[in-house]
């Protein structure tokens, strides 16, 4: 995998949780995409299409696809 620049950092802060979402551009160069080095705080990891990811992370103003097409490097906080 070839990773590109960070395009967004978003925090979700509630009374019970403080989540940090880092979105970056990446391209699979060869082989199968895989997740490694996951620590005990991570409850789930999986690869999904851009459309699926957009439904899981609906808080981006221009949508996830728009975020990745934009210049990047935005920071935001969300409150559910």
N, C-alpha and C positions, 0 to 999 in steps of 0.2 A: 504494500500500500504506500502511496505517496501522499503525505499530508500537506495541505496548503495552509493559508492563513486562518486565524480565528476570525469569524464573521460576527459572532455575537456572544455575549456573556449575560445571562439572565438569572436572577435570584427569585425564588419563591419562598416567602417567609410567612409562617403561621405560628400559632402558639405551640404547635407540636413538631414542626419540621422547618428546616432551613435547607432547601435544595439549591444547587448551583448547576445550571445548564450551560455547557460550553459547546457552541456549534462551530465547526470548522469545515473547510473544503477538503475533500480527499478523493483520490482516485485509486481504484484497484488496478495495479499494474499487471499482475499475473497471479495465478493460483486462486484459492478460495479465500474470501473474506472471513476473518476470525477475530474473536475478542479474547485477549489474554491479560493476565496481570490484574484480575478483578479482586478487590478486597472484600472483607466481610460486610461492609456497609452497603454494598451494591446488592439490591434484591433481584434485579433482572437486567439482562443484556440481550439484545437481539438485533439482527439486521432487518431492515424493512425498506419498502419503497419510499420515495420522497412524499408521495401522496399519503401513505399510511402514517408517516412521521408527522405530517402536517395535521392530521386529526388528533394525534396524541399530544402535540404541542401547539394548540390553537392560538396562543397569545401573541404571535408575531404579527405586527400590523399589516405587513404586505404578504403574509403567509410565509411558510418555510421556503417555498420555491423562490418567492420574491426576495427573501432575505439572502439566499445563496447567490442570486443574480446581482444583488446590490454591491455597493462598495465595501460593506462589512464594518467590523469594529464598532458595533453598537452595544450599549449596556442598558439594561432595563430591570425593573422589579415588577413582579406580578403578585396580586393578592386574589386568591380564589374566592 
